[in-house]
Amino acid sequence: MKKYLHALNLIPELGPSRLGKIIDYFPSLAYAWHAPQSAFIKCGLDRKTVASILALRPDINPDEEWEYLEKNKIQVISELPQKLIETGSSPAILYAKGNPELLKKPSIGVVGSRKMTDYGLAACRQISLPLIKAGLVIVSGLATGIDATAHQAALDADGPTIAVLGSGINENVIFPAGNRPLARNIINKGGLVISEYPPQTKAARPYFPARNRIISGLSLATIVIEAERKSGALITAFKALEQNREVFTVPGSIFSQKSDGTNYLLKKGAMPVLSGQEILDELHLTPSEDAHPPRNLTLDEQKIINVLSGEPLHIDKIIKQTRLNPNIAVSLLTNMELDEIITNLGNNKFIKNI
């Protein structure tokens, strides 16, 4: 079945809806692949689509196409998770690299601006960490900015993450190209990369809003960290609402365009969120057994925590405000980062996690 499902999916005119009609009508997809024109008409396809099937079918060899998938270690998922099916807009097929078992686990969608601010970066990592520690799978779209930060936060905490693509799954077409190493790391570290599009499909503008329904559909709830009014993140949020899923959003400055969308969601009834624990409480989720309580802080570590907040603070200012010896401060910051008490956002800027 999967071999012919993949072969049919190689015909561009056959999207999820038309593939669904074929699956429902024919006794098998092998039969459907060889079916005459009249059978496709009877199953509810329009004549233009049928003409496309008949024109393209002779150039597609199902056996060779399947061998290509096996050679490139691409899995085909036809039995989709119930949480995705019940949205009423699920794909007919998913291509996957990595651990498909993650599709069965409870997940949280984390999305936001491609051009995030330091505030968005800090909020994303700080809110995501408790969710990751609670055993939730972080689902996002591998875009630059908030998406990539959410994926990386999961990897940094040895947690699972799923990347949903707006392109094919082959590395040479993954978009944006700069996040191809991130996709590779997700796969290598036990995560999952998925797409409903054939493996060699190049990214196209319509594919991104379409993939957003999969992000929200796989998730118990969607968190919008930072977004402009017209953005893909808001499309994901409204898809989540259509799917009867919770939407959380991080409030932002009324003077920032990057918070215009999130503040708009608040006006529309999205739930404001200030921490990952609030989300766990609202969804009645408890931390996994692997989660460990934070250790006791030393006096000098407490000095550092006292000057840190959700706003990134450079190491020079930390040393100045705590009056700690620079060498001691560097050592303490390193140990606290390893213990996940604080987060280094890059360029020696830190935020606290507790």
N, C-alpha and C positions, 0 to 999 in steps of 0.2 A: 504493500500500500504506500509506504513512504517514498519508494522510488518513483512511483507515478505521480504522487502528490507534488514532489519536487519538480518533475518534468512539466506538469501543468502550471506550476508557479513560475516557470521560466517564460510563460506567455504573458507579456506585460498587461494585456487587457483583462486578465483574470485576477482581480483583487479578491480580498477576503469574502465579500458578499457573493460574487459569482462562483468562486471555488466552493463556497458553502452549498450553493444550489446543486453543483455537480456531485458533491459528497452525499447529499441527501437523496438525490434521484437515482444514481446508478448503483447497481448491486456491488460493484467493486471499482476501484480507480483504474485497475488494469483494463477492465471492460470499457470504462469511460475513455481511456486513452485511445482506443481503437474504434470508438463509436462513430457512426455516420452523422451527417449534418442533421437529419431529421430528429435524431435522439437528443442532440443539444438544444434544438428548438423546443422540443417537448419538455425539457427540464427547466425552461424558463429563460434561456439566454437570448439576447437580441441578435438579429442577423449579422450586424457588424462584428460583434464579438465572435460569433460562430465562424464567420469568414476568416477572422484572424487566426483562430485555432487551426482551421483546415490549412491555412497558408503556411503557418510556422511549424506545425507538427512534423512534417517530413524532415526538417533540418535538426530536430532534437532527438538524440539517441538516449533513451532513459538509462540504459546500462552504462554507457560511457559517462553520463552526467553523475550517476551514483558512484562510480569508481573515482571520479574527481573528488567528491565529498569525502570518501573514505581515505583517499591519499592525503588530503589536507586536514584530516581529523576534525571534520565539521559534522556535528550531530544534527539530525533532523528530529524535531519534536512535533508530533502530531496530536498527542494526548496532552492538551493544555491543562494547567491547574484550574480548578473550579472557580477560584476567585477571579480569574481572568474571563472565563466563559460567562459567568453570571453578569458581567457588565453589558452583554449584548452587542459588543463591538470588538470582540476578540479577533486576532488574526486566525487564518486557517492553518498556518505553519510557522514554526520558529526555527531558525538556524542558530546553533549554539556552539561555543567553545568554552570549555571549563567544566564546572560542576553543576549539572542540571538539577541536582537534588535541592539546590537553593530555591528553586521555584516553589517548593512545597513548604518552605519555612515562612514564618511571619516577617513581613517586610515593611519598611517605611520609605516613602519617596522623599528625596531631598533635592530641590531645584532652586534656581535663582539666576541672577544676572551673569552674563558672560564677562562683563566689565565690573567686577565686584570692587568694593572699597575695602580698606583695612577693617572697617566695622563688619562688613559682610563676611570676610574671611574669618575673623575672630568668632563671630556668632555661629557660623557654620560648624567650625571645629568644636566649639564649646557645647553646642546643642546636640551635635551628633555623637559625641563621646559616650554619654550615659546610655544612649540607645544601642550603640555598638556593644557596650559592656553588658547590656541586658540580653544580648544574643539576637538582636534584630538585624535583618539584612538591609543594608543601605542600597536603595535603587535610585539610579539617576541616569542622565543621558550622555555622559562622557564629553559634554561641551566644556569649553574653557570656563574659568571662573568658578562659580559655586559648585557646579556639577563635579568638576575635576577635584575640587577641594573635598567634597563629601566622599568621593571614591577613595582619595588618598588618606583621609582620616580613618576610614575603615581599614585600609591596608596597614597604616601605621600602628593601629591597635590590634593587629592580627584578627580583624573581624571580617565577615563576609560582605561582598558587595556585588551587585548586578548592574552592568552597563547595557542600556538599551540604545541601539544605534539607529540613526537616520540614513544609513547606507548599508551596503553589504558587509559581511563579516570578515572578508579577506583583508589582511593588514594593509595592502596597497591602496584600498579604497576607503578605509576608515577616515571619518572626518570629525574634527580637524586633524590634519596630519601630525600636528605637534603633540597630540595625545595618543598616538599609536604606541609609544613605549608604555604609557599608562595602561592601555588595553592589554598589552602583553603581560604586564605585571599582575593585573587582575586575574588573568588566566593562570599564570604560573603560581600564584599564591592561593589558589583554591576558590577564586571567585568565578563569575560567569559573565560572558559577553554574548548578547543575543540580538537577532534582527529578524524581521519578517520578510526581508528582501533577499533575493538570490545573492550568493556570496560575492559576485563581482559587480554588484550594482553600485554605481557612483552616487554620492549624496546629491539630493535635489531638494529645493525649497519645500515642496509639498510633503516630503517624507518626515520632516521634523514635527509638525503638528500631529501627524498620524502616529508617530512613535510615542508621543506624549500620553496617548490614551493607554498605552501598554505600561508606562511608568506608573500612572495612577491606578491602573487596573490590577497591578501586582501588589499594590500597597494597601495596608490597613488605613493609612492616612498619608497625606502629602504635606510637606513643610516647605513653604516658600520663604527663603531666607532674605533675599534682596532682589527686587525686580522693578523695572520700569512699567508704566501703565500698559504699553503695547509690547508684550514680550512672550516668548514661548513658555516661560514659567507660569504666567497667568493662564495661558491656554491649558497647561497641565492642571492647574488648580480648578478651573471650571469643568474640565473633564472629570476630575475627582468628585466634584459636587454632582454632576450628572450621573455618576456611578454610585451615588449615595455613600461616598466615603468622606471621612473627616478632612478638613483643611485647616492647617495651622499656619500662622504667619508671624514673622518677627517685626514688631513695630520699628519704624525708623524716623529719622529727622524729616520734618515737614519741608525742609529746605533742600533735601537731596532728591534728585530725579531717580536715583537708584532705589529709593523707598516709596516713590509715588505709587507704584503698583501694589506693594505690600500694604500700604496704608489704605489704598482703595479697597483691597480685599477685606480689611477690617470693617470698613463701612458697609460692605456687603454681607457681613455676618461671619467671616472667618474668625477662628479662635486665636486671640493673641497668645504668644508663647515667649517666655523669657528663659526657659531652661529645658533640657532634655527630660528631666525628672517630671516636669509638668505634663509632658506628653505621655510618659509612662503611666502617670496617675490617671490621666483622662481616659486612656485606653484600657485601664485596669490591667496593666502588665507589670510583672515583677521582674527584677533582675535575675539573670540566669545563675545557676549554682556556681558558675566559674567566676562570677564577679566577686572581687575582694574589697573590703572596706579600706578607705585610705589610712595610711599609717600615721602615727603621731609625728608632729613636726618639731624640729629643734627650735630653739629661740631665734637663731639667725634665719632659719627657713621661714619662721613666722613673720619676721621683719620683711622678708621679700613678699610674702603673700599679702601683707598689709598695704604695700604700695602698688600691687598689681590689681587690675580689674578686668573688665571685658574689653577695654581699649588697649591696643598694643603699646607696650612701653619698652623703649630701647634700653639695652644693658647699661649704657653710660648713665642714664637717668636712674636706673635701679640702684647702681652703686652710689650715686650722689645722694639719693633720698634715704637709703638704708645706712649710709656711712660705713659700709663693710669694706674690708680689704679687697681690692679687685681680684686677686688670685682666689681668695676664699669665695667671693661672690660667683666667679665663673664655675668653680667646683660645685657649689651648692646648686646653681642653676642646672648644671649638667645632671646631677643626681636627681633633682626634682623632675626634670624632663623625663628621665628614664623611668621614674616611678609614676609618670603621667599625672603629676600634681599640677604641672604647668605645661604650656605648649609654646615651642619656638616657631613663630610664624615665618621665619626667614629674616635675613638681615639683622639678626640679633634682637628681634622684637618679640616680647613674651606676653602671654596672657595667662591667667590662672584658670584651672579646671575645677576648682572646688570652691 
